[in-house]
Amino acid sequence: MSTMYVNSEPLLSKLIGDLREEPKKALSRKEINARFQAKHPGYWNKYKGRYQEAKKKWEKSRRQIANQKMREYRERNREAILARRRELYALNSAKYSAISAAWTRKNPHSNAARAALRRARLRNACPPWADLSAILEVYAKAKESGMTVDHIIPLAGKTVCGLHVDYNLQLLTKSQNCSKKNALPEAIP
């Protein structure tokens, strides 16, 4: 058997030369994709729809996970978040009032829908035996004193809904009424 030797000098010098060169710069994902699309133009066109569909599905699942984490965070830190919102509102109340007024002017249909919903709730929440003259007296007192009328047990509470009757109404300042929102009195569990 004869042994065949290969001249390895050119190969060795090429390897050593490669080692002496500067290391190549890492390519970004965008550059890699651009090179691939340039090399294989038909591939991208063929599978473009599948890729975009998979990307949308992935983004939707990430969005659902992110939304779930935000919900959990808001539940854990509800009081701190509300305190911070109140603090920001107190510091910038004029700004927020102007934003709200501008939104109301820009979206009259939403404002009208909200008012109609409230009127409907009042109609459904006002029983036939309610003393309407006593209710009107409460609203008249509120107008005279510059206060607002609040339902002690809210008409649209989370666990219970109150009635639009005179003994479920109280006078509060506007800021007190806004901060109470649809919370139940503390005495009621």
N, C-alpha and C positions, 0 to 999 in steps of 0.2 A: 504494500500500500504506500502510496506516495502522499506525503503531507504537503499541503498547499498553504503557503503563507501569503497573507494579504498585506499590502503596504498600508499601514495604519497611520502614517504620518499626516496625510491631508485631513483625515477624520479627527485626529488628535488636535491638530492646529485649529480646526474649526471649533471644536469644543472649548478650547482654551480661549480663543477669540471671543466666543459668546459669553464666557465668564467675565472677560475684561470689559465688555460693553456695559453701559448704564442699564440698570433694571428698567423694564418697560413700565410705563404709567398704567395704573389700573383704569379700566374703562368704566364709565357710568352705565347704568342699565339702559339709558336712552341711546347711548352710542352703540351698545351691543345690539339693541333692537334695530337700529338704523342699518348697521352692517349686515345683519341677518336678512332684513327685508331687501337690501340691495343685491345680496347674493342669490336669494330665493324669492323673486317677485311673485311667482304664481302661488307659492305656499301661503303667503299672507292673504292674498285675495280669496283663496279657497277656504281658509279656516277663520277668516276675520269675524264672521257672525258668531261662531262658536266661542271665540275668545271674548268678544264683547259681552255675550250672554253670561259666560262664567264670571267675568269681572263684575257685572251688575249684581249677580247672585252673591258674590263674595262681599261687595260693598254693602248690600242690604243686610247680610248676616252681621257684619261689623257694626252697622248702624243700630241694629236691634240690640246687640250686646252693649254698645255705648249707651243707648237709651235706658236699658235696664240698670246699668251701673249708676246713671244719673238719677233715676227714680229711687234707687236704694239710698244714695247719698242724701237726696232731698228728704226722704223719710227719716233718716238717722239724725239729720241736722236741721230739722224743720224750724225750731225756735230760733236758732242762730241766724238762719237765712231770713226769717221774718224780721228779726231785730235789725239786721243789716239793711233790709229794704226800708224799714221805717226810718232809720237813721239817714239813709240817702235821700229819702223823700223829704224829710225835715230840712235837710241842707239845701235841696234844690226844688222846693215845692212850686215856685213860680215857673220854673222850666218845665216840670212835669204837667202842670196845669195848662201851659201853653201847648204842649205836645198833644195832650188829651183834647183840648178845644180844636186844634187843627185837624186831628183825626176825625172828630165828630163832624166838622164841616166837610171834610173830604168824603166821608162815608155816611151820608144821611140815611141811606137805606138800612144799614146795620143798626144805627141808633133807633130808627123807627121800629125795626123788628124786635129789638130788645125792649122797647117801651110797650109794644103790643103784647109781648110775652108776659111782661109784668102785669099789664092790665088783665090778661087772661087768668093769671095766677090769682089776682085779687078777686076776680069774679068767682072763681072756683073755691077760693078760700073764704069767701064771705057767705056765711050760712043765711038762710032766709030769716032766722030769728034774731040776727044781729041788729043792734040799736044804731041805725045809720046816723041819727042826729047826734049821738054821743061821739061817734067816730068823726063827724064833721067838726064838733067842738074841739077835739084833740088837734085836728089839723089847723083850725083857726088859732088856737093857743100857740101852736108851733110858728105860724106865720107872724103873729104879734111879737113873740119873744125872739124871733130870728133863729129858732132851733129847727131840728129836723125830727120827723116822726120815725120811730124805730119799732119793729115788731120784736117783742121780748123773746118769744119762740118764733124763729124765722119761718117765713112762708115756704122757703125752699131749702130746708135743712138737709143734712146728710142722712140723719137717722130718723128724724121726726119733722113734720111740717105743722106749723101753727095756723091759727085762723085769723082772718082779718076782722077782729072784733075789738071793741073799745078797751077791754081789760087786758088785751095782748099788745097794747100800744104804749110807748113811753116817749118822752121828749129827750133828745140828746143833742149835743153840739154836732156839727158836721164832721169834725175830726173823730169824735168818739164813735159816731155811727159808722164811719168808714173803717175804723180800726176793728170794730166788733164784727163786721161782715155778716156771715150767717151762723155765727157761733151761738151755742145754747148758753143760757145762764149757768153759772158754776154750780148752783144748788141742785140742778137737774143732772143726774148721772148720764 
